[in-house]
Amino acid sequence: MRGFVLGFILGAASLYGSMCFHIVRTEEGYQFVPKTGLSFRDTYVDIRKFTLPEWREHVGLAEALVKSGKGGLIQGTAENTAREIFDSLLSTRK
């Protein structure tokens, strides 16, 4: 019976955490960001290689990052995209 109760408690805690927090993988490690609404969308997101079009698909995540004061993570991926475009333009000119 203890195993059932322990499993129930762990399951409920996991369910609560996945509905209330984004787990965001960045270059520096993992960030836990409160969600702006209760949902399972974007519970775990790896933004290390995100491009600007991918941010359009994850507007809720971007909103949560800005509200939690971690909007610099969005800017960092935008800079990476711009750098990749610039590098590809330079490599095609050679």
PDB file of N, CA, C and O in Angstrom:
ATOM      1  N   MET A   1       0.820  -1.198   0.000  1.00  0.00           N
ATOM      2  CA  MET A   1       0.000   0.000   0.000  1.00  0.00           C
ATOM      3  C   MET A   1       0.867   1.267   0.000  1.00  0.00           C
ATOM      4  O   MET A   1       0.505   2.269  -0.616  1.00  0.00           O
ATOM      5  N   ARG A   2       2.005   1.219   0.688  1.00  0.00           N
ATOM      6  CA  ARG A   2       2.892   2.386   0.730  1.00  0.00           C
ATOM      7  C   ARG A   2       3.388   2.734  -0.667  1.00  0.00           C
ATOM      8  O   ARG A   2       3.479   3.908  -1.028  1.00  0.00           O
ATOM      9  N   GLY A   3       3.710   1.704  -1.452  1.00  0.00           N
ATOM     10  CA  GLY A   3       4.180   1.933  -2.815  1.00  0.00           C
ATOM     11  C   GLY A   3       3.133   2.645  -3.659  1.00  0.00           C
ATOM     12  O   GLY A   3       3.462   3.528  -4.451  1.00  0.00           O
ATOM     13  N   PHE A   4       1.883   2.265  -3.491  1.00  0.00           N
ATOM     14  CA  PHE A   4       0.802   2.908  -4.235  1.00  0.00           C
ATOM     15  C   PHE A   4       0.673   4.369  -3.843  1.00  0.00           C
ATOM     16  O   PHE A   4       0.551   5.239  -4.706  1.00  0.00           O
ATOM     17  N   VAL A   5       0.698   4.641  -2.559  1.00  0.00           N
ATOM     18  CA  VAL A   5       0.556   6.015  -2.075  1.00  0.00           C
ATOM     19  C   VAL A   5       1.746   6.858  -2.530  1.00  0.00           C
ATOM     20  O   VAL A   5       1.573   7.995  -2.970  1.00  0.00           O
ATOM     21  N   LEU A   6       2.950   6.302  -2.424  1.00  0.00           N
ATOM     22  CA  LEU A   6       4.138   7.026  -2.862  1.00  0.00           C
ATOM     23  C   LEU A   6       4.076   7.301  -4.365  1.00  0.00           C
ATOM     24  O   LEU A   6       4.383   8.409  -4.805  1.00  0.00           O
ATOM     25  N   GLY A   7       3.681   6.303  -5.148  1.00  0.00           N
ATOM     26  CA  GLY A   7       3.533   6.482  -6.593  1.00  0.00           C
ATOM     27  C   GLY A   7       2.480   7.525  -6.931  1.00  0.00           C
ATOM     28  O   GLY A   7       2.661   8.320  -7.853  1.00  0.00           O
ATOM     29  N   PHE A   8       1.390   7.522  -6.193  1.00  0.00           N
ATOM     30  CA  PHE A   8       0.331   8.500  -6.402  1.00  0.00           C
ATOM     31  C   PHE A   8       0.836   9.915  -6.127  1.00  0.00           C
ATOM     32  O   PHE A   8       0.554  10.839  -6.891  1.00  0.00           O
ATOM     33  N   ILE A   9       1.570  10.079  -5.054  1.00  0.00           N
ATOM     34  CA  ILE A   9       2.091  11.399  -4.687  1.00  0.00           C
ATOM     35  C   ILE A   9       3.114  11.871  -5.719  1.00  0.00           C
ATOM     36  O   ILE A   9       3.074  13.026  -6.145  1.00  0.00           O
ATOM     37  N   LEU A  10       4.028  10.989  -6.124  1.00  0.00           N
ATOM     38  CA  LEU A  10       5.018  11.367  -7.139  1.00  0.00           C
ATOM     39  C   LEU A  10       4.360  11.681  -8.479  1.00  0.00           C
ATOM     40  O   LEU A  10       4.767  12.619  -9.164  1.00  0.00           O
ATOM     41  N   GLY A  11       3.361  10.916  -8.850  1.00  0.00           N
ATOM     42  CA  GLY A  11       2.641  11.180 -10.095  1.00  0.00           C
ATOM     43  C   GLY A  11       1.912  12.510 -10.062  1.00  0.00           C
ATOM     44  O   GLY A  11       1.934  13.263 -11.037  1.00  0.00           O
ATOM     45  N   ALA A  12       1.270  12.798  -8.946  1.00  0.00           N
ATOM     46  CA  ALA A  12       0.554  14.073  -8.812  1.00  0.00           C
ATOM     47  C   ALA A  12       1.530  15.250  -8.841  1.00  0.00           C
ATOM     48  O   ALA A  12       1.236  16.284  -9.440  1.00  0.00           O
ATOM     49  N   ALA A  13       2.683  15.100  -8.200  1.00  0.00           N
ATOM     50  CA  ALA A  13       3.686  16.169  -8.208  1.00  0.00           C
ATOM     51  C   ALA A  13       4.246  16.373  -9.610  1.00  0.00           C
ATOM     52  O   ALA A  13       4.461  17.511 -10.027  1.00  0.00           O
ATOM     53  N   SER A  14       4.484  15.290 -10.340  1.00  0.00           N
ATOM     54  CA  SER A  14       4.970  15.404 -11.719  1.00  0.00           C
ATOM     55  C   SER A  14       3.935  16.057 -12.619  1.00  0.00           C
ATOM     56  O   SER A  14       4.273  16.889 -13.461  1.00  0.00           O
ATOM     57  N   LEU A  15       2.691  15.687 -12.445  1.00  0.00           N
ATOM     58  CA  LEU A  15       1.607  16.283 -13.226  1.00  0.00           C
ATOM     59  C   LEU A  15       1.510  17.780 -12.954  1.00  0.00           C
ATOM     60  O   LEU A  15       1.394  18.578 -13.883  1.00  0.00           O
ATOM     61  N   TYR A  16       1.557  18.156 -11.685  1.00  0.00           N
ATOM     62  CA  TYR A  16       1.504  19.566 -11.314  1.00  0.00           C
ATOM     63  C   TYR A  16       2.681  20.335 -11.910  1.00  0.00           C
ATOM     64  O   TYR A  16       2.502  21.417 -12.468  1.00  0.00           O
ATOM     65  N   GLY A  17       3.887  19.773 -11.790  1.00  0.00           N
ATOM     66  CA  GLY A  17       5.082  20.443 -12.309  1.00  0.00           C
ATOM     67  C   GLY A  17       5.040  20.613 -13.813  1.00  0.00           C
ATOM     68  O   GLY A  17       5.432  21.660 -14.329  1.00  0.00           O
ATOM     69  N   SER A  18       4.568  19.592 -14.530  1.00  0.00           N
ATOM     70  CA  SER A  18       4.532  19.684 -15.989  1.00  0.00           C
ATOM     71  C   SER A  18       3.458  20.644 -16.488  1.00  0.00           C
ATOM     72  O   SER A  18       3.561  21.162 -17.599  1.00  0.00           O
ATOM     73  N   MET A  19       2.443  20.880 -15.690  1.00  0.00           N
ATOM     74  CA  MET A  19       1.405  21.827 -16.099  1.00  0.00           C
ATOM     75  C   MET A  19       1.746  23.262 -15.712  1.00  0.00           C
ATOM     76  O   MET A  19       1.204  24.200 -16.297  1.00  0.00           O
ATOM     77  N   CYS A  20       2.620  23.449 -14.752  1.00  0.00           N
ATOM     78  CA  CYS A  20       2.892  24.788 -14.226  1.00  0.00           C
ATOM     79  C   CYS A  20       4.254  25.361 -14.603  1.00  0.00           C
ATOM     80  O   CYS A  20       4.479  26.559 -14.431  1.00  0.00           O
ATOM     81  N   PHE A  21       5.169  24.534 -15.114  1.00  0.00           N
ATOM     82  CA  PHE A  21       6.521  25.016 -15.398  1.00  0.00           C
ATOM     83  C   PHE A  21       7.011  24.557 -16.761  1.00  0.00           C
ATOM     84  O   PHE A  21       6.707  23.449 -17.205  1.00  0.00           O
ATOM     85  N   HIS A  22       7.779  25.429 -17.423  1.00  0.00           N
ATOM     86  CA  HIS A  22       8.544  25.064 -18.607  1.00  0.00           C
ATOM     87  C   HIS A  22       9.927  24.649 -18.119  1.00  0.00           C
ATOM     88  O   HIS A  22      10.510  25.315 -17.264  1.00  0.00           O
ATOM     89  N   ILE A  23      10.445  23.568 -18.649  1.00  0.00           N
ATOM     90  CA  ILE A  23      11.834  23.199 -18.406  1.00  0.00           C
ATOM     91  C   ILE A  23      12.562  23.546 -19.695  1.00  0.00           C
ATOM     92  O   ILE A  23      12.352  22.908 -20.727  1.00  0.00           O
ATOM     93  N   VAL A  24      13.417  24.556 -19.634  1.00  0.00           N
ATOM     94  CA  VAL A  24      14.066  25.104 -20.829  1.00  0.00           C
ATOM     95  C   VAL A  24      15.550  24.760 -20.787  1.00  0.00           C
ATOM     96  O   VAL A  24      16.255  25.101 -19.837  1.00  0.00           O
ATOM     97  N   ARG A  25      16.009  24.083 -21.827  1.00  0.00           N
ATOM     98  CA  ARG A  25      17.439  23.746 -21.929  1.00  0.00           C
ATOM     99  C   ARG A  25      18.133  24.857 -22.684  1.00  0.00           C
ATOM    100  O   ARG A  25      17.757  25.170 -23.814  1.00  0.00           O
ATOM    101  N   THR A  26      19.142  25.456 -22.073  1.00  0.00           N
ATOM    102  CA  THR A  26      19.897  26.544 -22.678  1.00  0.00           C
ATOM    103  C   THR A  26      21.369  26.146 -22.745  1.00  0.00           C
ATOM    104  O   THR A  26      21.751  25.062 -22.305  1.00  0.00           O
ATOM    105  N   GLU A  27      22.180  27.027 -23.295  1.00  0.00           N
ATOM    106  CA  GLU A  27      23.618  26.784 -23.354  1.00  0.00           C
ATOM    107  C   GLU A  27      24.219  26.682 -21.945  1.00  0.00           C
ATOM    108  O   GLU A  27      25.196  25.963 -21.739  1.00  0.00           O
ATOM    109  N   GLU A  28      23.642  27.392 -20.992  1.00  0.00           N
ATOM    110  CA  GLU A  28      24.161  27.413 -19.625  1.00  0.00           C
ATOM    111  C   GLU A  28      23.630  26.282 -18.764  1.00  0.00           C
ATOM    112  O   GLU A  28      24.175  26.026 -17.691  1.00  0.00           O
ATOM    113  N   GLY A  29      22.593  25.604 -19.197  1.00  0.00           N
ATOM    114  CA  GLY A  29      21.991  24.534 -18.400  1.00  0.00           C
ATOM    115  C   GLY A  29      20.478  24.564 -18.512  1.00  0.00           C
ATOM    116  O   GLY A  29      19.926  24.972 -19.534  1.00  0.00           O
ATOM    117  N   TYR A  30      19.821  24.130 -17.458  1.00  0.00           N
ATOM    118  CA  TYR A  30      18.360  24.071 -17.440  1.00  0.00           C
ATOM    119  C   TYR A  30      17.792  25.253 -16.662  1.00  0.00           C
ATOM    120  O   TYR A  30      18.335  25.663 -15.637  1.00  0.00           O
ATOM    121  N   GLN A  31      16.691  25.787 -17.172  1.00  0.00           N
ATOM    122  CA  GLN A  31      15.972  26.871 -16.510  1.00  0.00           C
ATOM    123  C   GLN A  31      14.540  26.399 -16.257  1.00  0.00           C
ATOM    124  O   GLN A  31      13.928  25.783 -17.129  1.00  0.00           O
ATOM    125  N   PHE A  32      14.011  26.682 -15.083  1.00  0.00           N
ATOM    126  CA  PHE A  32      12.625  26.387 -14.771  1.00  0.00           C
ATOM    127  C   PHE A  32      11.863  27.702 -14.813  1.00  0.00           C
ATOM    128  O   PHE A  32      12.146  28.620 -14.044  1.00  0.00           O
ATOM    129  N   VAL A  33      10.898  27.784 -15.715  1.00  0.00           N
ATOM    130  CA  VAL A  33      10.169  29.023 -15.952  1.00  0.00           C
ATOM    131  C   VAL A  33       8.686  28.766 -15.703  1.00  0.00           C
ATOM    132  O   VAL A  33       8.125  27.838 -16.285  1.00  0.00           O
ATOM    133  N   PRO A  34       8.033  29.567 -14.850  1.00  0.00           N
ATOM    134  CA  PRO A  34       6.590  29.376 -14.633  1.00  0.00           C
ATOM    135  C   PRO A  34       5.804  29.613 -15.920  1.00  0.00           C
ATOM    136  O   PRO A  34       6.080  30.564 -16.650  1.00  0.00           O
ATOM    137  N   LYS A  35       4.829  28.753 -16.197  1.00  0.00           N
ATOM    138  CA  LYS A  35       3.979  28.920 -17.374  1.00  0.00           C
ATOM    139  C   LYS A  35       2.960  30.018 -17.106  1.00  0.00           C
ATOM    140  O   LYS A  35       2.630  30.307 -15.956  1.00  0.00           O
ATOM    141  N   THR A  36       2.467  30.624 -18.173  1.00  0.00           N
ATOM    142  CA  THR A  36       1.466  31.677 -18.027  1.00  0.00           C
ATOM    143  C   THR A  36       0.056  31.113 -17.924  1.00  0.00           C
ATOM    144  O   THR A  36      -0.862  31.824 -17.515  1.00  0.00           O
ATOM    145  N   GLY A  37      -0.132  29.857 -18.283  1.00  0.00           N
ATOM    146  CA  GLY A  37      -1.427  29.186 -18.181  1.00  0.00           C
ATOM    147  C   GLY A  37      -1.206  27.703 -17.951  1.00  0.00           C
ATOM    148  O   GLY A  37      -0.114  27.189 -18.193  1.00  0.00           O
ATOM    149  N   LEU A  38      -2.229  27.021 -17.489  1.00  0.00           N
ATOM    150  CA  LEU A  38      -2.108  25.590 -17.239  1.00  0.00           C
ATOM    151  C   LEU A  38      -2.256  24.812 -18.537  1.00  0.00           C
ATOM    152  O   LEU A  38      -3.318  24.830 -19.158  1.00  0.00           O
ATOM    153  N   SER A  39      -1.197  24.134 -18.946  1.00  0.00           N
ATOM    154  CA  SER A  39      -1.233  23.286 -20.138  1.00  0.00           C
ATOM    155  C   SER A  39      -0.012  22.381 -20.127  1.00  0.00           C
ATOM    156  O   SER A  39       0.914  22.572 -19.340  1.00  0.00           O
ATOM    157  N   PHE A  40      -0.027  21.389 -21.018  1.00  0.00           N
ATOM    158  CA  PHE A  40       1.132  20.521 -21.162  1.00  0.00           C
ATOM    159  C   PHE A  40       2.036  20.989 -22.290  1.00  0.00           C
ATOM    160  O   PHE A  40       3.096  20.401 -22.502  1.00  0.00           O
ATOM    161  N   ARG A  41       1.650  22.027 -23.018  1.00  0.00           N
ATOM    162  CA  ARG A  41       2.421  22.500 -24.162  1.00  0.00           C
ATOM    163  C   ARG A  41       3.757  23.078 -23.694  1.00  0.00           C
ATOM    164  O   ARG A  41       3.821  23.828 -22.720  1.00  0.00           O
ATOM    165  N   ASP A  42       4.802  22.716 -24.400  1.00  0.00           N
ATOM    166  CA  ASP A  42       6.158  23.228 -24.145  1.00  0.00           C
ATOM    167  C   ASP A  42       6.646  22.952 -22.725  1.00  0.00           C
ATOM    168  O   ASP A  42       7.303  23.799 -22.118  1.00  0.00           O
ATOM    169  N   THR A  43       6.333  21.785 -22.200  1.00  0.00           N
ATOM    170  CA  THR A  43       6.825  21.450 -20.871  1.00  0.00           C
ATOM    171  C   THR A  43       8.342  21.351 -20.873  1.00  0.00           C
ATOM    172  O   THR A  43       8.998  21.872 -19.972  1.00  0.00           O
ATOM    173  N   TYR A  44       8.909  20.683 -21.881  1.00  0.00           N
ATOM    174  CA  TYR A  44      10.365  20.631 -22.029  1.00  0.00           C
ATOM    175  C   TYR A  44      10.713  21.148 -23.415  1.00  0.00           C
ATOM    176  O   TYR A  44      10.210  20.647 -24.420  1.00  0.00           O
ATOM    177  N   VAL A  45      11.589  22.167 -23.460  1.00  0.00           N
ATOM    178  CA  VAL A  45      11.996  22.744 -24.745  1.00  0.00           C
ATOM    179  C   VAL A  45      13.498  22.994 -24.713  1.00  0.00           C
ATOM    180  O   VAL A  45      14.029  23.571 -23.765  1.00  0.00           O
ATOM    181  N   ASP A  46      14.167  22.550 -25.763  1.00  0.00           N
ATOM    182  CA  ASP A  46      15.597  22.794 -25.925  1.00  0.00           C
ATOM    183  C   ASP A  46      15.743  23.971 -26.894  1.00  0.00           C
ATOM    184  O   ASP A  46      15.504  23.820 -28.092  1.00  0.00           O
ATOM    185  N   ILE A  47      16.133  25.137 -26.381  1.00  0.00           N
ATOM    186  CA  ILE A  47      16.190  26.345 -27.218  1.00  0.00           C
ATOM    187  C   ILE A  47      17.597  26.656 -27.705  1.00  0.00           C
ATOM    188  O   ILE A  47      17.835  27.736 -28.245  1.00  0.00           O
ATOM    189  N   ARG A  48      18.524  25.741 -27.527  1.00  0.00           N
ATOM    190  CA  ARG A  48      19.914  26.026 -27.904  1.00  0.00           C
ATOM    191  C   ARG A  48      20.062  26.299 -29.393  1.00  0.00           C
ATOM    192  O   ARG A  48      20.924  27.091 -29.773  1.00  0.00           O
ATOM    193  N   LYS A  49      19.281  25.695 -30.231  1.00  0.00           N
ATOM    194  CA  LYS A  49      19.402  25.891 -31.679  1.00  0.00           C
ATOM    195  C   LYS A  49      18.138  26.510 -32.272  1.00  0.00           C
ATOM    196  O   LYS A  49      17.874  26.360 -33.465  1.00  0.00           O
ATOM    197  N   PHE A  50      17.361  27.202 -31.448  1.00  0.00           N
ATOM    198  CA  PHE A  50      16.130  27.830 -31.923  1.00  0.00           C
ATOM    199  C   PHE A  50      16.442  28.932 -32.923  1.00  0.00           C
ATOM    200  O   PHE A  50      17.421  29.664 -32.772  1.00  0.00           O
ATOM    201  N   THR A  51      15.609  29.041 -33.934  1.00  0.00           N
ATOM    202  CA  THR A  51      15.681  30.131 -34.898  1.00  0.00           C
ATOM    203  C   THR A  51      14.445  31.004 -34.720  1.00  0.00           C
ATOM    204  O   THR A  51      13.530  30.646 -33.979  1.00  0.00           O
ATOM    205  N   LEU A  52      14.419  32.134 -35.390  1.00  0.00           N
ATOM    206  CA  LEU A  52      13.273  33.032 -35.242  1.00  0.00           C
ATOM    207  C   LEU A  52      11.956  32.379 -35.653  1.00  0.00           C
ATOM    208  O   LEU A  52      10.962  32.571 -34.953  1.00  0.00           O
ATOM    209  N   PRO A  53      11.891  31.613 -36.752  1.00  0.00           N
ATOM    210  CA  PRO A  53      10.614  30.955 -37.082  1.00  0.00           C
ATOM    211  C   PRO A  53      10.145  29.970 -36.006  1.00  0.00           C
ATOM    212  O   PRO A  53       8.942  29.792 -35.818  1.00  0.00           O
ATOM    213  N   GLU A  54      11.072  29.337 -35.307  1.00  0.00           N
ATOM    214  CA  GLU A  54      10.674  28.417 -34.243  1.00  0.00           C
ATOM    215  C   GLU A  54      10.064  29.157 -33.055  1.00  0.00           C
ATOM    216  O   GLU A  54       9.189  28.623 -32.373  1.00  0.00           O
ATOM    217  N   TRP A  55      10.519  30.374 -32.808  1.00  0.00           N
ATOM    218  CA  TRP A  55       9.926  31.153 -31.718  1.00  0.00           C
ATOM    219  C   TRP A  55       8.478  31.495 -32.030  1.00  0.00           C
ATOM    220  O   TRP A  55       7.669  31.638 -31.113  1.00  0.00           O
ATOM    221  N   ARG A  56       8.131  31.632 -33.320  1.00  0.00           N
ATOM    222  CA  ARG A  56       6.736  31.907 -33.682  1.00  0.00           C
ATOM    223  C   ARG A  56       5.826  30.743 -33.307  1.00  0.00           C
ATOM    224  O   ARG A  56       4.635  30.939 -33.063  1.00  0.00           O
ATOM    225  N   GLU A  57       6.379  29.533 -33.260  1.00  0.00           N
ATOM    226  CA  GLU A  57       5.603  28.355 -32.893  1.00  0.00           C
ATOM    227  C   GLU A  57       5.500  28.181 -31.376  1.00  0.00           C
ATOM    228  O   GLU A  57       4.696  27.380 -30.899  1.00  0.00           O
ATOM    229  N   HIS A  58       6.299  28.918 -30.625  1.00  0.00           N
ATOM    230  CA  HIS A  58       6.353  28.787 -29.170  1.00  0.00           C
ATOM    231  C   HIS A  58       6.127  30.143 -28.506  1.00  0.00           C
ATOM    232  O   HIS A  58       6.925  30.572 -27.672  1.00  0.00           O
ATOM    233  N   VAL A  59       5.057  30.805 -28.873  1.00  0.00           N
ATOM    234  CA  VAL A  59       4.768  32.145 -28.355  1.00  0.00           C
ATOM    235  C   VAL A  59       4.530  32.107 -26.841  1.00  0.00           C
ATOM    236  O   VAL A  59       4.968  33.007 -26.124  1.00  0.00           O
ATOM    237  N   GLY A  60       3.846  31.082 -26.359  1.00  0.00           N
ATOM    238  CA  GLY A  60       3.596  30.966 -24.919  1.00  0.00           C
ATOM    239  C   GLY A  60       4.880  30.859 -24.122  1.00  0.00           C
ATOM    240  O   GLY A  60       4.998  31.434 -23.040  1.00  0.00           O
ATOM    241  N   LEU A  61       5.834  30.127 -24.651  1.00  0.00           N
ATOM    242  CA  LEU A  61       7.136  30.004 -23.991  1.00  0.00           C
ATOM    243  C   LEU A  61       7.862  31.339 -23.979  1.00  0.00           C
ATOM    244  O   LEU A  61       8.428  31.731 -22.958  1.00  0.00           O
ATOM    245  N   ALA A  62       7.850  32.035 -25.103  1.00  0.00           N
ATOM    246  CA  ALA A  62       8.500  33.343 -25.182  1.00  0.00           C
ATOM    247  C   ALA A  62       7.870  34.318 -24.187  1.00  0.00           C
ATOM    248  O   ALA A  62       8.573  35.077 -23.520  1.00  0.00           O
ATOM    249  N   GLU A  63       6.552  34.292 -24.093  1.00  0.00           N
ATOM    250  CA  GLU A  63       5.842  35.165 -23.153  1.00  0.00           C
ATOM    251  C   GLU A  63       6.239  34.838 -21.708  1.00  0.00           C
ATOM    252  O   GLU A  63       6.475  35.741 -20.906  1.00  0.00           O
ATOM    253  N   ALA A  64       6.311  33.555 -21.385  1.00  0.00           N
ATOM    254  CA  ALA A  64       6.686  33.147 -20.033  1.00  0.00           C
ATOM    255  C   ALA A  64       8.124  33.562 -19.712  1.00  0.00           C
ATOM    256  O   ALA A  64       8.415  33.978 -18.590  1.00  0.00           O
ATOM    257  N   LEU A  65       9.023  33.450 -20.694  1.00  0.00           N
ATOM    258  CA  LEU A  65      10.411  33.854 -20.465  1.00  0.00           C
ATOM    259  C   LEU A  65      10.507  35.350 -20.180  1.00  0.00           C
ATOM    260  O   LEU A  65      11.229  35.770 -19.275  1.00  0.00           O
ATOM    261  N   VAL A  66       9.784  36.142 -20.947  1.00  0.00           N
ATOM    262  CA  VAL A  66       9.819  37.594 -20.746  1.00  0.00           C
ATOM    263  C   VAL A  66       9.225  37.957 -19.388  1.00  0.00           C
ATOM    264  O   VAL A  66       9.790  38.778 -18.665  1.00  0.00           O
ATOM    265  N   LYS A  67       8.093  37.353 -19.037  1.00  0.00           N
ATOM    266  CA  LYS A  67       7.449  37.668 -17.756  1.00  0.00           C
ATOM    267  C   LYS A  67       8.298  37.257 -16.556  1.00  0.00           C
ATOM    268  O   LYS A  67       8.207  37.864 -15.490  1.00  0.00           O
ATOM    269  N   SER A  68       9.123  36.224 -16.733  1.00  0.00           N
ATOM    270  CA  SER A  68       9.949  35.775 -15.613  1.00  0.00           C
ATOM    271  C   SER A  68      11.306  36.475 -15.568  1.00  0.00           C
ATOM    272  O   SER A  68      12.141  36.157 -14.722  1.00  0.00           O
ATOM    273  N   GLY A  69      11.529  37.431 -16.479  1.00  0.00           N
ATOM    274  CA  GLY A  69      12.782  38.180 -16.481  1.00  0.00           C
ATOM    275  C   GLY A  69      13.926  37.463 -17.182  1.00  0.00           C
ATOM    276  O   GLY A  69      15.090  37.814 -16.986  1.00  0.00           O
ATOM    277  N   LYS A  70      13.610  36.465 -17.995  1.00  0.00           N
ATOM    278  CA  LYS A  70      14.644  35.723 -18.709  1.00  0.00           C
ATOM    279  C   LYS A  70      14.528  35.927 -20.216  1.00  0.00           C
ATOM    280  O   LYS A  70      14.849  35.032 -20.998  1.00  0.00           O
ATOM    281  N   GLY A  71      14.072  37.101 -20.613  1.00  0.00           N
ATOM    282  CA  GLY A  71      13.909  37.414 -22.028  1.00  0.00           C
ATOM    283  C   GLY A  71      15.221  37.435 -22.796  1.00  0.00           C
ATOM    284  O   GLY A  71      15.218  37.328 -24.023  1.00  0.00           O
ATOM    285  N   GLY A  72      16.323  37.569 -22.108  1.00  0.00           N
ATOM    286  CA  GLY A  72      17.627  37.546 -22.761  1.00  0.00           C
ATOM    287  C   GLY A  72      17.902  36.221 -23.452  1.00  0.00           C
ATOM    288  O   GLY A  72      18.701  36.164 -24.387  1.00  0.00           O
ATOM    289  N   LEU A  73      17.250  35.158 -23.005  1.00  0.00           N
ATOM    290  CA  LEU A  73      17.415  33.860 -23.667  1.00  0.00           C
ATOM    291  C   LEU A  73      16.869  33.894 -25.087  1.00  0.00           C
ATOM    292  O   LEU A  73      17.415  33.250 -25.983  1.00  0.00           O
ATOM    293  N   ILE A  74      15.797  34.641 -25.292  1.00  0.00           N
ATOM    294  CA  ILE A  74      15.224  34.784 -26.638  1.00  0.00           C
ATOM    295  C   ILE A  74      16.184  35.581 -27.506  1.00  0.00           C
ATOM    296  O   ILE A  74      16.439  35.219 -28.655  1.00  0.00           O
ATOM    297  N   GLN A  75      16.712  36.658 -26.959  1.00  0.00           N
ATOM    298  CA  GLN A  75      17.648  37.502 -27.699  1.00  0.00           C
ATOM    299  C   GLN A  75      18.886  36.712 -28.092  1.00  0.00           C
ATOM    300  O   GLN A  75      19.410  36.889 -29.192  1.00  0.00           O
ATOM    301  N   GLY A  76      19.356  35.848 -27.211  1.00  0.00           N
ATOM    302  CA  GLY A  76      20.536  35.043 -27.502  1.00  0.00           C
ATOM    303  C   GLY A  76      20.332  34.131 -28.694  1.00  0.00           C
ATOM    304  O   GLY A  76      21.233  33.978 -29.519  1.00  0.00           O
ATOM    305  N   THR A  77      19.160  33.520 -28.795  1.00  0.00           N
ATOM    306  CA  THR A  77      18.907  32.646 -29.941  1.00  0.00           C
ATOM    307  C   THR A  77      18.732  33.458 -31.215  1.00  0.00           C
ATOM    308  O   THR A  77      19.084  32.990 -32.298  1.00  0.00           O
ATOM    309  N   ALA A  78      18.192  34.669 -31.102  1.00  0.00           N
ATOM    310  CA  ALA A  78      18.067  35.527 -32.284  1.00  0.00           C
ATOM    311  C   ALA A  78      19.449  35.940 -32.784  1.00  0.00           C
ATOM    312  O   ALA A  78      19.686  36.004 -33.991  1.00  0.00           O
ATOM    313  N   GLU A  79      20.346  36.214 -31.864  1.00  0.00           N
ATOM    314  CA  GLU A  79      21.712  36.560 -32.263  1.00  0.00           C
ATOM    315  C   GLU A  79      22.391  35.373 -32.942  1.00  0.00           C
ATOM    316  O   GLU A  79      23.118  35.550 -33.919  1.00  0.00           O
ATOM    317  N   ASN A  80      22.159  34.173 -32.432  1.00  0.00           N
ATOM    318  CA  ASN A  80      22.733  32.974 -33.057  1.00  0.00           C
ATOM    319  C   ASN A  80      22.210  32.808 -34.485  1.00  0.00           C
ATOM    320  O   ASN A  80      22.969  32.453 -35.387  1.00  0.00           O
ATOM    321  N   THR A  81      20.924  33.063 -34.689  1.00  0.00           N
ATOM    322  CA  THR A  81      20.339  32.952 -36.023  1.00  0.00           C
ATOM    323  C   THR A  81      20.966  33.954 -36.967  1.00  0.00           C
ATOM    324  O   THR A  81      21.331  33.611 -38.092  1.00  0.00           O
ATOM    325  N   ALA A  82      21.093  35.186 -36.517  1.00  0.00           N
ATOM    326  CA  ALA A  82      21.701  36.223 -37.361  1.00  0.00           C
ATOM    327  C   ALA A  82      23.149  35.868 -37.690  1.00  0.00           C
ATOM    328  O   ALA A  82      23.590  36.066 -38.822  1.00  0.00           O
ATOM    329  N   ARG A  83      23.880  35.355 -36.727  1.00  0.00           N
ATOM    330  CA  ARG A  83      25.267  34.966 -36.944  1.00  0.00           C
ATOM    331  C   ARG A  83      25.358  33.813 -37.951  1.00  0.00           C
ATOM    332  O   ARG A  83      26.242  33.812 -38.808  1.00  0.00           O
ATOM    333  N   GLU A  84      24.456  32.836 -37.854  1.00  0.00           N
ATOM    334  CA  GLU A  84      24.459  31.713 -38.792  1.00  0.00           C
ATOM    335  C   GLU A  84      24.152  32.177 -40.212  1.00  0.00           C
ATOM    336  O   GLU A  84      24.769  31.704 -41.166  1.00  0.00           O
ATOM    337  N   ILE A  85      23.200  33.101 -40.355  1.00  0.00           N
ATOM    338  CA  ILE A  85      22.867  33.632 -41.681  1.00  0.00           C
ATOM    339  C   ILE A  85      24.057  34.381 -42.260  1.00  0.00           C
ATOM    340  O   ILE A  85      24.392  34.225 -43.434  1.00  0.00           O
ATOM    341  N   PHE A  86      24.687  35.193 -41.428  1.00  0.00           N
ATOM    342  CA  PHE A  86      25.848  35.956 -41.879  1.00  0.00           C
ATOM    343  C   PHE A  86      26.986  35.024 -42.286  1.00  0.00           C
ATOM    344  O   PHE A  86      27.620  35.232 -43.321  1.00  0.00           O
ATOM    345  N   ASP A  87      27.244  34.005 -41.482  1.00  0.00           N
ATOM    346  CA  ASP A  87      28.304  33.040 -41.797  1.00  0.00           C
ATOM    347  C   ASP A  87      28.008  32.287 -43.087  1.00  0.00           C
ATOM    348  O   ASP A  87      28.917  32.030 -43.877  1.00  0.00           O
ATOM    349  N   SER A  88      26.749  31.932 -43.308  1.00  0.00           N
ATOM    350  CA  SER A  88      26.407  31.200 -44.552  1.00  0.00           C
ATOM    351  C   SER A  88      26.553  32.107 -45.759  1.00  0.00           C
ATOM    352  O   SER A  88      26.936  31.644 -46.834  1.00  0.00           O
ATOM    353  N   LEU A  89      26.254  33.392 -45.603  1.00  0.00           N
ATOM    354  CA  LEU A  89      26.442  34.326 -46.707  1.00  0.00           C
ATOM    355  C   LEU A  89      27.919  34.480 -47.032  1.00  0.00           C
ATOM    356  O   LEU A  89      28.297  34.538 -48.202  1.00  0.00           O
ATOM    357  N   LEU A  90      28.746  34.545 -46.013  1.00  0.00           N
ATOM    358  CA  LEU A  90      30.183  34.676 -46.238  1.00  0.00           C
ATOM    359  C   LEU A  90      30.765  33.409 -46.876  1.00  0.00           C
ATOM    360  O   LEU A  90      31.648  33.494 -47.731  1.00  0.00           O
ATOM    361  N   SER A  91      30.284  32.262 -46.472  1.00  0.00           N
ATOM    362  CA  SER A  91      30.835  31.021 -47.031  1.00  0.00           C
ATOM    363  C   SER A  91      30.427  30.817 -48.490  1.00  0.00           C
ATOM    364  O   SER A  91      31.157  30.171 -49.241  1.00  0.00           O
ATOM    365  N   THR A  92      29.292  31.346 -48.903  1.00  0.00           N
ATOM    366  CA  THR A  92      28.868  31.212 -50.305  1.00  0.00           C
ATOM    367  C   THR A  92      29.624  32.177 -51.205  1.00  0.00           C
ATOM    368  O   THR A  92      29.701  31.951 -52.413  1.00  0.00           O
ATOM    369  N   ARG A  93      30.179  33.234 -50.656  1.00  0.00           N
ATOM    370  CA  ARG A  93      30.919  34.219 -51.458  1.00  0.00           C
ATOM    371  C   ARG A  93      32.317  33.742 -51.781  1.00  0.00           C
ATOM    372  O   ARG A  93      32.941  34.253 -52.711  1.00  0.00           O
ATOM    373  N   LYS A  94      32.828  32.772 -51.031  1.00  0.00           N
ATOM    374  CA  LYS A  94      34.220  32.312 -51.243  1.00  0.00           C
ATOM    375  C   LYS A  94      34.329  31.454 -52.458  1.00  0.00           C
ATOM    376  O   LYS A  94      35.419  30.983 -52.785  1.00  0.00           O
TER     377      LYS A  94
END
